[in-house]
Amino acid sequence: MLLEKIISDSSVPRNIRRAAIEAMKMLRDTSLSPGVRAANAVSILDEVSQDPNMPMHTRTAVWSIVAVLSTVKD
């Protein structure tokens, strides 16, 4: 739900929205285990969280998503 909010927010730069779309695709990939899907999504979001153009409210949302995904284990 938070990723969808980021994707639909027009104040978020396009590259960050694209990363959120990629993270969502990773999370929906049923060919991988839940832990691997979460780790792949965290990797994508962690990389984009360093972007200086990211609005603060989006950065906070990305950190929240990463925190939740970090708890997923196989």
PDB file of N, H, CA, C and O in Angstrom:
ATOM      1  N   MET A   1       0.817  -1.183   0.000  1.00  0.00           N
ATOM      2  CA  MET A   1       0.000   0.000   0.000  1.00  0.00           C
ATOM      3  C   MET A   1       0.872   1.263   0.000  1.00  0.00           C
ATOM      4  O   MET A   1       0.573   2.227  -0.704  1.00  0.00           O
ATOM      5  N   LEU A   2       1.940   1.251   0.784  1.00  0.00           N
ATOM      6  H   LEU A   2       2.183   0.468   1.356  1.00  0.00           H
ATOM      7  CA  LEU A   2       2.835   2.416   0.812  1.00  0.00           C
ATOM      8  C   LEU A   2       3.550   2.593  -0.525  1.00  0.00           C
ATOM      9  O   LEU A   2       3.753   3.719  -0.978  1.00  0.00           O
ATOM     10  N   LEU A   3       3.929   1.488  -1.153  1.00  0.00           N
ATOM     11  H   LEU A   3       3.764   0.573  -0.785  1.00  0.00           H
ATOM     12  CA  LEU A   3       4.575   1.591  -2.463  1.00  0.00           C
ATOM     13  C   LEU A   3       3.614   2.177  -3.491  1.00  0.00           C
ATOM     14  O   LEU A   3       4.013   2.998  -4.317  1.00  0.00           O
ATOM     15  N   GLU A   4       2.368   1.766  -3.445  1.00  0.00           N
ATOM     16  H   GLU A   4       2.043   1.100  -2.774  1.00  0.00           H
ATOM     17  CA  GLU A   4       1.372   2.311  -4.365  1.00  0.00           C
ATOM     18  C   GLU A   4       1.185   3.809  -4.151  1.00  0.00           C
ATOM     19  O   GLU A   4       0.977   4.559  -5.104  1.00  0.00           O
ATOM     20  N   LYS A   5       1.261   4.234  -2.899  1.00  0.00           N
ATOM     21  H   LYS A   5       1.430   3.624  -2.124  1.00  0.00           H
ATOM     22  CA  LYS A   5       1.135   5.655  -2.579  1.00  0.00           C
ATOM     23  C   LYS A   5       2.294   6.447  -3.184  1.00  0.00           C
ATOM     24  O   LYS A   5       2.094   7.538  -3.716  1.00  0.00           O
ATOM     25  N   ILE A   6       3.502   5.895  -3.100  1.00  0.00           N
ATOM     26  H   ILE A   6       3.665   5.008  -2.667  1.00  0.00           H
ATOM     27  CA  ILE A   6       4.680   6.547  -3.680  1.00  0.00           C
ATOM     28  C   ILE A   6       4.545   6.620  -5.200  1.00  0.00           C
ATOM     29  O   ILE A   6       4.839   7.649  -5.808  1.00  0.00           O
ATOM     30  N   ILE A   7       4.099   5.522  -5.806  1.00  0.00           N
ATOM     31  H   ILE A   7       3.860   4.686  -5.313  1.00  0.00           H
ATOM     32  CA  ILE A   7       3.967   5.456  -7.261  1.00  0.00           C
ATOM     33  C   ILE A   7       2.963   6.484  -7.778  1.00  0.00           C
ATOM     34  O   ILE A   7       3.167   7.083  -8.834  1.00  0.00           O
ATOM     35  N   SER A   8       1.891   6.684  -7.039  1.00  0.00           N
ATOM     36  H   SER A   8       1.725   6.198  -6.181  1.00  0.00           H
ATOM     37  CA  SER A   8       0.844   7.590  -7.505  1.00  0.00           C
ATOM     38  C   SER A   8       1.080   9.053  -7.120  1.00  0.00           C
ATOM     39  O   SER A   8       0.326   9.927  -7.547  1.00  0.00           O
ATOM     40  N   ASP A   9       2.110   9.332  -6.325  1.00  0.00           N
ATOM     41  H   ASP A   9       2.723   8.622  -5.979  1.00  0.00           H
ATOM     42  CA  ASP A   9       2.399  10.698  -5.877  1.00  0.00           C
ATOM     43  C   ASP A   9       3.171  11.454  -6.956  1.00  0.00           C
ATOM     44  O   ASP A   9       4.313  11.109  -7.259  1.00  0.00           O
ATOM     45  N   SER A  10       2.560  12.469  -7.529  1.00  0.00           N
ATOM     46  H   SER A  10       1.633  12.749  -7.283  1.00  0.00           H
ATOM     47  CA  SER A  10       3.202  13.219  -8.614  1.00  0.00           C
ATOM     48  C   SER A  10       4.355  14.112  -8.142  1.00  0.00           C
ATOM     49  O   SER A  10       5.129  14.600  -8.965  1.00  0.00           O
ATOM     50  N   SER A  11       4.478  14.328  -6.843  1.00  0.00           N
ATOM     51  H   SER A  11       3.849  13.932  -6.174  1.00  0.00           H
ATOM     52  CA  SER A  11       5.584  15.145  -6.339  1.00  0.00           C
ATOM     53  C   SER A  11       6.883  14.349  -6.216  1.00  0.00           C
ATOM     54  O   SER A  11       7.945  14.917  -5.961  1.00  0.00           O
ATOM     55  N   VAL A  12       6.789  13.030  -6.398  1.00  0.00           N
ATOM     56  H   VAL A  12       5.926  12.569  -6.605  1.00  0.00           H
ATOM     57  CA  VAL A  12       7.961  12.157  -6.314  1.00  0.00           C
ATOM     58  C   VAL A  12       8.619  12.089  -7.692  1.00  0.00           C
ATOM     59  O   VAL A  12       7.935  11.884  -8.695  1.00  0.00           O
ATOM     60  N   PRO A  13       9.939  12.259  -7.749  1.00  0.00           N
ATOM     61  CA  PRO A  13      10.630  12.177  -9.044  1.00  0.00           C
ATOM     62  C   PRO A  13      10.404  10.825  -9.733  1.00  0.00           C
ATOM     63  O   PRO A  13      10.194   9.805  -9.076  1.00  0.00           O
ATOM     64  N   ARG A  14      10.452  10.842 -11.052  1.00  0.00           N
ATOM     65  H   ARG A  14      10.623  11.671 -11.585  1.00  0.00           H
ATOM     66  CA  ARG A  14      10.162   9.641 -11.842  1.00  0.00           C
ATOM     67  C   ARG A  14      11.078   8.469 -11.526  1.00  0.00           C
ATOM     68  O   ARG A  14      10.618   7.328 -11.473  1.00  0.00           O
ATOM     69  N   ASN A  15      12.368   8.728 -11.314  1.00  0.00           N
ATOM     70  H   ASN A  15      12.741   9.655 -11.357  1.00  0.00           H
ATOM     71  CA  ASN A  15      13.283   7.618 -11.044  1.00  0.00           C
ATOM     72  C   ASN A  15      12.930   6.909  -9.738  1.00  0.00           C
ATOM     73  O   ASN A  15      13.130   5.700  -9.617  1.00  0.00           O
ATOM     74  N   ILE A  16      12.420   7.634  -8.780  1.00  0.00           N
ATOM     75  H   ILE A  16      12.257   8.616  -8.878  1.00  0.00           H
ATOM     76  CA  ILE A  16      12.027   7.036  -7.503  1.00  0.00           C
ATOM     77  C   ILE A  16      10.731   6.252  -7.677  1.00  0.00           C
ATOM     78  O   ILE A  16      10.572   5.176  -7.100  1.00  0.00           O
ATOM     79  N   ARG A  17       9.807   6.785  -8.466  1.00  0.00           N
ATOM     80  H   ARG A  17       9.936   7.659  -8.935  1.00  0.00           H
ATOM     81  CA  ARG A  17       8.571   6.045  -8.753  1.00  0.00           C
ATOM     82  C   ARG A  17       8.889   4.755  -9.503  1.00  0.00           C
ATOM     83  O   ARG A  17       8.286   3.715  -9.236  1.00  0.00           O
ATOM     84  N   ARG A  18       9.831   4.820 -10.438  1.00  0.00           N
ATOM     85  H   ARG A  18      10.320   5.664 -10.655  1.00  0.00           H
ATOM     86  CA  ARG A  18      10.242   3.608 -11.171  1.00  0.00           C
ATOM     87  C   ARG A  18      10.841   2.572 -10.227  1.00  0.00           C
ATOM     88  O   ARG A  18      10.573   1.379 -10.366  1.00  0.00           O
ATOM     89  N   ALA A  19      11.642   3.014  -9.277  1.00  0.00           N
ATOM     90  H   ALA A  19      11.860   3.984  -9.164  1.00  0.00           H
ATOM     91  CA  ALA A  19      12.226   2.091  -8.308  1.00  0.00           C
ATOM     92  C   ALA A  19      11.130   1.453  -7.450  1.00  0.00           C
ATOM     93  O   ALA A  19      11.212   0.270  -7.119  1.00  0.00           O
ATOM     94  N   ALA A  20      10.118   2.224  -7.092  1.00  0.00           N
ATOM     95  H   ALA A  20      10.051   3.185  -7.361  1.00  0.00           H
ATOM     96  CA  ALA A  20       9.002   1.673  -6.316  1.00  0.00           C
ATOM     97  C   ALA A  20       8.240   0.640  -7.138  1.00  0.00           C
ATOM     98  O   ALA A  20       7.798  -0.375  -6.601  1.00  0.00           O
ATOM     99  N   ILE A  21       8.083   0.890  -8.437  1.00  0.00           N
ATOM    100  H   ILE A  21       8.442   1.715  -8.873  1.00  0.00           H
ATOM    101  CA  ILE A  21       7.421  -0.076  -9.315  1.00  0.00           C
ATOM    102  C   ILE A  21       8.251  -1.355  -9.398  1.00  0.00           C
ATOM    103  O   ILE A  21       7.705  -2.457  -9.337  1.00  0.00           O
ATOM    104  N   GLU A  22       9.571  -1.211  -9.538  1.00  0.00           N
ATOM    105  H   GLU A  22      10.015  -0.316  -9.587  1.00  0.00           H
ATOM    106  CA  GLU A  22      10.450  -2.386  -9.587  1.00  0.00           C
ATOM    107  C   GLU A  22      10.397  -3.174  -8.275  1.00  0.00           C
ATOM    108  O   GLU A  22      10.374  -4.404  -8.291  1.00  0.00           O
ATOM    109  N   ALA A  23      10.377  -2.473  -7.152  1.00  0.00           N
ATOM    110  H   ALA A  23      10.395  -1.473  -7.139  1.00  0.00           H
ATOM    111  CA  ALA A  23      10.287  -3.150  -5.860  1.00  0.00           C
ATOM    112  C   ALA A  23       8.972  -3.913  -5.745  1.00  0.00           C
ATOM    113  O   ALA A  23       8.938  -5.027  -5.222  1.00  0.00           O
ATOM    114  N   MET A  24       7.900  -3.315  -6.233  1.00  0.00           N
ATOM    115  H   MET A  24       7.928  -2.410  -6.658  1.00  0.00           H
ATOM    116  CA  MET A  24       6.602  -3.984  -6.194  1.00  0.00           C
ATOM    117  C   MET A  24       6.611  -5.232  -7.075  1.00  0.00           C
ATOM    118  O   MET A  24       6.051  -6.263  -6.702  1.00  0.00           O
ATOM    119  N   LYS A  25       7.248  -5.137  -8.244  1.00  0.00           N
ATOM    120  H   LYS A  25       7.703  -4.299  -8.547  1.00  0.00           H
ATOM    121  CA  LYS A  25       7.365  -6.312  -9.122  1.00  0.00           C
ATOM    122  C   LYS A  25       8.136  -7.426  -8.424  1.00  0.00           C
ATOM    123  O   LYS A  25       7.769  -8.597  -8.519  1.00  0.00           O
ATOM    124  N   MET A  26       9.199  -7.060  -7.727  1.00  0.00           N
ATOM    125  H   MET A  26       9.498  -6.109  -7.650  1.00  0.00           H
ATOM    126  CA  MET A  26       9.993  -8.059  -6.997  1.00  0.00           C
ATOM    127  C   MET A  26       9.144  -8.751  -5.932  1.00  0.00           C
ATOM    128  O   MET A  26       9.219  -9.967  -5.756  1.00  0.00           O
ATOM    129  N   LEU A  27       8.348  -7.971  -5.238  1.00  0.00           N
ATOM    130  H   LEU A  27       8.287  -6.983  -5.382  1.00  0.00           H
ATOM    131  CA  LEU A  27       7.528  -8.540  -4.172  1.00  0.00           C
ATOM    132  C   LEU A  27       6.440  -9.457  -4.712  1.00  0.00           C
ATOM    133  O   LEU A  27       5.990 -10.359  -4.005  1.00  0.00           O
ATOM    134  N   ARG A  28       6.015  -9.249  -5.934  1.00  0.00           N
ATOM    135  H   ARG A  28       6.381  -8.517  -6.509  1.00  0.00           H
ATOM    136  CA  ARG A  28       4.961 -10.068  -6.540  1.00  0.00           C
ATOM    137  C   ARG A  28       5.497 -11.275  -7.297  1.00  0.00           C
ATOM    138  O   ARG A  28       4.709 -12.084  -7.787  1.00  0.00           O
ATOM    139  N   ASP A  29       6.811 -11.418  -7.407  1.00  0.00           N
ATOM    140  H   ASP A  29       7.451 -10.760  -7.010  1.00  0.00           H
ATOM    141  CA  ASP A  29       7.427 -12.520  -8.157  1.00  0.00           C
ATOM    142  C   ASP A  29       7.318 -13.811  -7.350  1.00  0.00           C
ATOM    143  O   ASP A  29       8.090 -14.037  -6.418  1.00  0.00           O
ATOM    144  N   THR A  30       6.363 -14.647  -7.710  1.00  0.00           N
ATOM    145  H   THR A  30       5.735 -14.464  -8.468  1.00  0.00           H
ATOM    146  CA  THR A  30       6.106 -15.868  -6.935  1.00  0.00           C
ATOM    147  C   THR A  30       7.122 -16.970  -7.194  1.00  0.00           C
ATOM    148  O   THR A  30       7.090 -18.000  -6.520  1.00  0.00           O
ATOM    149  N   SER A  31       8.028 -16.781  -8.158  1.00  0.00           N
ATOM    150  H   SER A  31       8.054 -15.945  -8.706  1.00  0.00           H
ATOM    151  CA  SER A  31       9.034 -17.808  -8.418  1.00  0.00           C
ATOM    152  C   SER A  31      10.141 -17.794  -7.362  1.00  0.00           C
ATOM    153  O   SER A  31      10.940 -18.727  -7.289  1.00  0.00           O
ATOM    154  N   LEU A  32      10.189 -16.753  -6.557  1.00  0.00           N
ATOM    155  H   LEU A  32       9.540 -15.994  -6.617  1.00  0.00           H
ATOM    156  CA  LEU A  32      11.206 -16.631  -5.506  1.00  0.00           C
ATOM    157  C   LEU A  32      10.556 -16.806  -4.132  1.00  0.00           C
ATOM    158  O   LEU A  32       9.348 -16.632  -3.969  1.00  0.00           O
ATOM    159  N   SER A  33      11.376 -17.150  -3.167  1.00  0.00           N
ATOM    160  H   SER A  33      12.357 -17.291  -3.299  1.00  0.00           H
ATOM    161  CA  SER A  33      10.866 -17.284  -1.802  1.00  0.00           C
ATOM    162  C   SER A  33      10.569 -15.896  -1.226  1.00  0.00           C
ATOM    163  O   SER A  33      11.113 -14.900  -1.703  1.00  0.00           O
ATOM    164  N   PRO A  34       9.708 -15.825  -0.201  1.00  0.00           N
ATOM    165  CA  PRO A  34       9.369 -14.518   0.386  1.00  0.00           C
ATOM    166  C   PRO A  34      10.593 -13.741   0.883  1.00  0.00           C
ATOM    167  O   PRO A  34      10.654 -12.522   0.721  1.00  0.00           O
ATOM    168  N   GLY A  35      11.549 -14.421   1.473  1.00  0.00           N
ATOM    169  H   GLY A  35      11.500 -15.411   1.604  1.00  0.00           H
ATOM    170  CA  GLY A  35      12.743 -13.740   1.965  1.00  0.00           C
ATOM    171  C   GLY A  35      13.574 -13.129   0.864  1.00  0.00           C
ATOM    172  O   GLY A  35      14.092 -12.022   1.009  1.00  0.00           O
ATOM    173  N   VAL A  36      13.704 -13.851  -0.247  1.00  0.00           N
ATOM    174  H   VAL A  36      13.283 -14.750  -0.365  1.00  0.00           H
ATOM    175  CA  VAL A  36      14.477 -13.353  -1.389  1.00  0.00           C
ATOM    176  C   VAL A  36      13.748 -12.176  -2.035  1.00  0.00           C
ATOM    177  O   VAL A  36      14.371 -11.182  -2.408  1.00  0.00           O
ATOM    178  N   ARG A  37      12.435 -12.292  -2.163  1.00  0.00           N
ATOM    179  H   ARG A  37      11.929 -13.099  -1.860  1.00  0.00           H
ATOM    180  CA  ARG A  37      11.660 -11.185  -2.738  1.00  0.00           C
ATOM    181  C   ARG A  37      11.820  -9.929  -1.901  1.00  0.00           C
ATOM    182  O   ARG A  37      12.035  -8.843  -2.440  1.00  0.00           O
ATOM    183  N   ALA A  38      11.717 -10.073  -0.583  1.00  0.00           N
ATOM    184  H   ALA A  38      11.542 -10.956  -0.146  1.00  0.00           H
ATOM    185  CA  ALA A  38      11.853  -8.923   0.313  1.00  0.00           C
ATOM    186  C   ALA A  38      13.263  -8.343   0.234  1.00  0.00           C
ATOM    187  O   ALA A  38      13.430  -7.123   0.205  1.00  0.00           O
ATOM    188  N   ALA A  39      14.275  -9.204   0.200  1.00  0.00           N
ATOM    189  H   ALA A  39      14.139 -10.194   0.224  1.00  0.00           H
ATOM    190  CA  ALA A  39      15.659  -8.724   0.123  1.00  0.00           C
ATOM    191  C   ALA A  39      15.913  -7.972  -1.180  1.00  0.00           C
ATOM    192  O   ALA A  39      16.598  -6.950  -1.178  1.00  0.00           O
ATOM    193  N   ASN A  40      15.373  -8.463  -2.288  1.00  0.00           N
ATOM    194  H   ASN A  40      14.816  -9.293  -2.290  1.00  0.00           H
ATOM    195  CA  ASN A  40      15.532  -7.781  -3.568  1.00  0.00           C
ATOM    196  C   ASN A  40      14.859  -6.409  -3.537  1.00  0.00           C
ATOM    197  O   ASN A  40      15.423  -5.427  -4.020  1.00  0.00           O
ATOM    198  N   ALA A  41      13.668  -6.346  -2.974  1.00  0.00           N
ATOM    199  H   ALA A  41      13.211  -7.144  -2.582  1.00  0.00           H
ATOM    200  CA  ALA A  41      12.949  -5.067  -2.883  1.00  0.00           C
ATOM    201  C   ALA A  41      13.699  -4.095  -1.971  1.00  0.00           C
ATOM    202  O   ALA A  41      13.796  -2.906  -2.278  1.00  0.00           O
ATOM    203  N   VAL A  42      14.224  -4.589  -0.863  1.00  0.00           N
ATOM    204  H   VAL A  42      14.146  -5.554  -0.613  1.00  0.00           H
ATOM    205  CA  VAL A  42      14.996  -3.736   0.054  1.00  0.00           C
ATOM    206  C   VAL A  42      16.219  -3.181  -0.661  1.00  0.00           C
ATOM    207  O   VAL A  42      16.557  -2.010  -0.493  1.00  0.00           O
ATOM    208  N   SER A  43      16.875  -4.001  -1.448  1.00  0.00           N
ATOM    209  H   SER A  43      16.600  -4.953  -1.585  1.00  0.00           H
ATOM    210  CA  SER A  43      18.060  -3.554  -2.183  1.00  0.00           C
ATOM    211  C   SER A  43      17.718  -2.406  -3.129  1.00  0.00           C
ATOM    212  O   SER A  43      18.442  -1.413  -3.193  1.00  0.00           O
ATOM    213  N   ILE A  44      16.624  -2.541  -3.853  1.00  0.00           N
ATOM    214  H   ILE A  44      16.035  -3.348  -3.801  1.00  0.00           H
ATOM    215  CA  ILE A  44      16.196  -1.496  -4.790  1.00  0.00           C
ATOM    216  C   ILE A  44      15.857  -0.210  -4.033  1.00  0.00           C
ATOM    217  O   ILE A  44      16.282   0.879  -4.418  1.00  0.00           O
ATOM    218  N   LEU A  45      15.094  -0.352  -2.965  1.00  0.00           N
ATOM    219  H   LEU A  45      14.749  -1.237  -2.653  1.00  0.00           H
ATOM    220  CA  LEU A  45      14.661   0.830  -2.214  1.00  0.00           C
ATOM    221  C   LEU A  45      15.816   1.490  -1.462  1.00  0.00           C
ATOM    222  O   LEU A  45      15.858   2.713  -1.333  1.00  0.00           O
ATOM    223  N   ASP A  46      16.746   0.683  -0.969  1.00  0.00           N
ATOM    224  H   ASP A  46      16.711  -0.311  -1.073  1.00  0.00           H
ATOM    225  CA  ASP A  46      17.892   1.236  -0.254  1.00  0.00           C
ATOM    226  C   ASP A  46      18.753   2.072  -1.188  1.00  0.00           C
ATOM    227  O   ASP A  46      19.251   3.133  -0.812  1.00  0.00           O
ATOM    228  N   GLU A  47      18.919   1.583  -2.396  1.00  0.00           N
ATOM    229  H   GLU A  47      18.514   0.721  -2.700  1.00  0.00           H
ATOM    230  CA  GLU A  47      19.720   2.319  -3.377  1.00  0.00           C
ATOM    231  C   GLU A  47      19.090   3.671  -3.708  1.00  0.00           C
ATOM    232  O   GLU A  47      19.787   4.684  -3.775  1.00  0.00           O
ATOM    233  N   VAL A  48      17.787   3.687  -3.913  1.00  0.00           N
ATOM    234  H   VAL A  48      17.221   2.864  -3.859  1.00  0.00           H
ATOM    235  CA  VAL A  48      17.104   4.924  -4.296  1.00  0.00           C
ATOM    236  C   VAL A  48      16.929   5.867  -3.096  1.00  0.00           C
ATOM    237  O   VAL A  48      16.734   7.068  -3.286  1.00  0.00           O
ATOM    238  N   SER A  49      16.994   5.350  -1.890  1.00  0.00           N
ATOM    239  H   SER A  49      17.152   4.375  -1.736  1.00  0.00           H
ATOM    240  CA  SER A  49      16.795   6.206  -0.708  1.00  0.00           C
ATOM    241  C   SER A  49      17.937   7.210  -0.528  1.00  0.00           C
ATOM    242  O   SER A  49      17.810   8.167   0.237  1.00  0.00           O
ATOM    243  N   GLN A  50      19.049   6.992  -1.229  1.00  0.00           N
ATOM    244  H   GLN A  50      19.152   6.215  -1.850  1.00  0.00           H
ATOM    245  CA  GLN A  50      20.188   7.906  -1.152  1.00  0.00           C
ATOM    246  C   GLN A  50      20.049   9.108  -2.084  1.00  0.00           C
ATOM    247  O   GLN A  50      20.886  10.010  -2.073  1.00  0.00           O
ATOM    248  N   ASP A  51      18.986   9.115  -2.888  1.00  0.00           N
ATOM    249  H   ASP A  51      18.306   8.382  -2.897  1.00  0.00           H
ATOM    250  CA  ASP A  51      18.780  10.189  -3.874  1.00  0.00           C
ATOM    251  C   ASP A  51      18.502  11.513  -3.165  1.00  0.00           C
ATOM    252  O   ASP A  51      17.557  11.603  -2.381  1.00  0.00           O
ATOM    253  N   PRO A  52      19.311  12.543  -3.429  1.00  0.00           N
ATOM    254  CA  PRO A  52      19.101  13.835  -2.758  1.00  0.00           C
ATOM    255  C   PRO A  52      17.832  14.555  -3.209  1.00  0.00           C
ATOM    256  O   PRO A  52      17.375  15.472  -2.528  1.00  0.00           O
ATOM    257  N   ASN A  53      17.254  14.158  -4.346  1.00  0.00           N
ATOM    258  H   ASN A  53      17.626  13.412  -4.900  1.00  0.00           H
ATOM    259  CA  ASN A  53      16.038  14.800  -4.843  1.00  0.00           C
ATOM    260  C   ASN A  53      14.760  14.226  -4.250  1.00  0.00           C
ATOM    261  O   ASN A  53      13.667  14.702  -4.553  1.00  0.00           O
ATOM    262  N   MET A  54      14.888  13.216  -3.413  1.00  0.00           N
ATOM    263  H   MET A  54      15.776  12.829  -3.166  1.00  0.00           H
ATOM    264  CA  MET A  54      13.711  12.583  -2.834  1.00  0.00           C
ATOM    265  C   MET A  54      13.099  13.480  -1.759  1.00  0.00           C
ATOM    266  O   MET A  54      13.802  13.939  -0.859  1.00  0.00           O
ATOM    267  N   PRO A  55      11.790  13.731  -1.850  1.00  0.00           N
ATOM    268  CA  PRO A  55      11.116  14.521  -0.810  1.00  0.00           C
ATOM    269  C   PRO A  55      11.192  13.797   0.545  1.00  0.00           C
ATOM    270  O   PRO A  55      11.205  12.567   0.599  1.00  0.00           O
ATOM    271  N   MET A  56      11.241  14.566   1.619  1.00  0.00           N
ATOM    272  H   MET A  56      11.231  15.565   1.575  1.00  0.00           H
ATOM    273  CA  MET A  56      11.389  13.967   2.955  1.00  0.00           C
ATOM    274  C   MET A  56      10.255  13.008   3.292  1.00  0.00           C
ATOM    275  O   MET A  56      10.497  11.958   3.887  1.00  0.00           O
ATOM    276  N   HIS A  57       9.010  13.353   2.921  1.00  0.00           N
ATOM    277  H   HIS A  57       8.814  14.206   2.438  1.00  0.00           H
ATOM    278  CA  HIS A  57       7.909  12.448   3.258  1.00  0.00           C
ATOM    279  C   HIS A  57       8.046  11.115   2.518  1.00  0.00           C
ATOM    280  O   HIS A  57       7.634  10.073   3.028  1.00  0.00           O
ATOM    281  N   THR A  58       8.618  11.151   1.331  1.00  0.00           N
ATOM    282  H   THR A  58       8.952  11.997   0.917  1.00  0.00           H
ATOM    283  CA  THR A  58       8.838   9.910   0.579  1.00  0.00           C
ATOM    284  C   THR A  58       9.979   9.114   1.194  1.00  0.00           C
ATOM    285  O   THR A  58       9.905   7.889   1.293  1.00  0.00           O
ATOM    286  N   ARG A  59      11.028   9.803   1.604  1.00  0.00           N
ATOM    287  H   ARG A  59      11.088  10.798   1.524  1.00  0.00           H
ATOM    288  CA  ARG A  59      12.164   9.114   2.233  1.00  0.00           C
ATOM    289  C   ARG A  59      11.709   8.397   3.505  1.00  0.00           C
ATOM    290  O   ARG A  59      12.115   7.264   3.764  1.00  0.00           O
ATOM    291  N   THR A  60      10.872   9.056   4.289  1.00  0.00           N
ATOM    292  H   THR A  60      10.542   9.977   4.078  1.00  0.00           H
ATOM    293  CA  THR A  60      10.347   8.441   5.505  1.00  0.00           C
ATOM    294  C   THR A  60       9.517   7.205   5.165  1.00  0.00           C
ATOM    295  O   THR A  60       9.613   6.182   5.843  1.00  0.00           O
ATOM    296  N   ALA A  61       8.707   7.301   4.120  1.00  0.00           N
ATOM    297  H   ALA A  61       8.630   8.132   3.569  1.00  0.00           H
ATOM    298  CA  ALA A  61       7.886   6.160   3.692  1.00  0.00           C
ATOM    299  C   ALA A  61       8.784   5.012   3.222  1.00  0.00           C
ATOM    300  O   ALA A  61       8.518   3.852   3.540  1.00  0.00           O
ATOM    301  N   VAL A  62       9.835   5.322   2.475  1.00  0.00           N
ATOM    302  H   VAL A  62      10.051   6.264   2.217  1.00  0.00           H
ATOM    303  CA  VAL A  62      10.754   4.280   1.992  1.00  0.00           C
ATOM    304  C   VAL A  62      11.434   3.607   3.177  1.00  0.00           C
ATOM    305  O   VAL A  62      11.562   2.383   3.197  1.00  0.00           O
ATOM    306  N   TRP A  63      11.868   4.377   4.155  1.00  0.00           N
ATOM    307  H   TRP A  63      11.763   5.371   4.140  1.00  0.00           H
ATOM    308  CA  TRP A  63      12.492   3.778   5.343  1.00  0.00           C
ATOM    309  C   TRP A  63      11.513   2.884   6.091  1.00  0.00           C
ATOM    310  O   TRP A  63      11.903   1.835   6.604  1.00  0.00           O
ATOM    311  N   SER A  64      10.262   3.280   6.159  1.00  0.00           N
ATOM    312  H   SER A  64       9.945   4.132   5.742  1.00  0.00           H
ATOM    313  CA  SER A  64       9.241   2.448   6.812  1.00  0.00           C
ATOM    314  C   SER A  64       9.057   1.136   6.056  1.00  0.00           C
ATOM    315  O   SER A  64       8.961   0.071   6.666  1.00  0.00           O
ATOM    316  N   ILE A  65       9.008   1.215   4.745  1.00  0.00           N
ATOM    317  H   ILE A  65       9.086   2.081   4.250  1.00  0.00           H
ATOM    318  CA  ILE A  65       8.852   0.008   3.928  1.00  0.00           C
ATOM    319  C   ILE A  65      10.052  -0.916   4.118  1.00  0.00           C
ATOM    320  O   ILE A  65       9.888  -2.125   4.285  1.00  0.00           O
ATOM    321  N   VAL A  66      11.251  -0.350   4.093  1.00  0.00           N
ATOM    322  H   VAL A  66      11.383   0.632   3.958  1.00  0.00           H
ATOM    323  CA  VAL A  66      12.463  -1.146   4.273  1.00  0.00           C
ATOM    324  C   VAL A  66      12.464  -1.812   5.644  1.00  0.00           C
ATOM    325  O   VAL A  66      12.860  -2.971   5.767  1.00  0.00           O
ATOM    326  N   ALA A  67      12.031  -1.102   6.663  1.00  0.00           N
ATOM    327  H   ALA A  67      11.709  -0.160   6.563  1.00  0.00           H
ATOM    328  CA  ALA A  67      11.988  -1.678   8.010  1.00  0.00           C
ATOM    329  C   ALA A  67      11.048  -2.869   8.070  1.00  0.00           C
ATOM    330  O   ALA A  67      11.375  -3.884   8.686  1.00  0.00           O
ATOM    331  N   VAL A  68       9.898  -2.763   7.447  1.00  0.00           N
ATOM    332  H   VAL A  68       9.632  -1.939   6.947  1.00  0.00           H
ATOM    333  CA  VAL A  68       8.934  -3.865   7.436  1.00  0.00           C
ATOM    334  C   VAL A  68       9.480  -5.045   6.629  1.00  0.00           C
ATOM    335  O   VAL A  68       9.398  -6.193   7.066  1.00  0.00           O
ATOM    336  N   LEU A  69      10.033  -4.758   5.459  1.00  0.00           N
ATOM    337  H   LEU A  69      10.100  -3.826   5.104  1.00  0.00           H
ATOM    338  CA  LEU A  69      10.552  -5.830   4.605  1.00  0.00           C
ATOM    339  C   LEU A  69      11.749  -6.535   5.216  1.00  0.00           C
ATOM    340  O   LEU A  69      11.981  -7.714   4.949  1.00  0.00           O
ATOM    341  N   SER A  70      12.507  -5.824   6.032  1.00  0.00           N
ATOM    342  H   SER A  70      12.318  -4.866   6.249  1.00  0.00           H
ATOM    343  CA  SER A  70      13.678  -6.416   6.677  1.00  0.00           C
ATOM    344  C   SER A  70      13.317  -7.508   7.674  1.00  0.00           C
ATOM    345  O   SER A  70      14.164  -8.324   8.039  1.00  0.00           O
ATOM    346  N   THR A  71      12.081  -7.525   8.108  1.00  0.00           N
ATOM    347  H   THR A  71      11.393  -6.862   7.811  1.00  0.00           H
ATOM    348  CA  THR A  71      11.657  -8.553   9.065  1.00  0.00           C
ATOM    349  C   THR A  71      11.222  -9.847   8.389  1.00  0.00           C
ATOM    350  O   THR A  71      11.022 -10.859   9.061  1.00  0.00           O
ATOM    351  N   VAL A  72      11.073  -9.826   7.060  1.00  0.00           N
ATOM    352  H   VAL A  72      11.235  -9.005   6.514  1.00  0.00           H
ATOM    353  CA  VAL A  72      10.618 -11.020   6.326  1.00  0.00           C
ATOM    354  C   VAL A  72      11.771 -12.006   6.211  1.00  0.00           C
ATOM    355  O   VAL A  72      12.863 -11.661   5.759  1.00  0.00           O
ATOM    356  N   LYS A  73      11.510 -13.220   6.621  1.00  0.00           N
ATOM    357  H   LYS A  73      10.623 -13.501   6.987  1.00  0.00           H
ATOM    358  CA  LYS A  73      12.520 -14.291   6.553  1.00  0.00           C
ATOM    359  C   LYS A  73      11.909 -15.508   5.848  1.00  0.00           C
ATOM    360  O   LYS A  73      10.688 -15.655   5.781  1.00  0.00           O
ATOM    361  N   ASP A  74      12.767 -16.361   5.334  1.00  0.00           N
ATOM    362  H   ASP A  74      13.758 -16.242   5.388  1.00  0.00           H
ATOM    363  CA  ASP A  74      12.270 -17.610   4.715  1.00  0.00           C
ATOM    364  C   ASP A  74      11.906 -18.625   5.765  1.00  0.00           C
ATOM    365  O   ASP A  74      11.473 -19.729   5.433  1.00  0.00           O
TER     366      ASP A  74
END
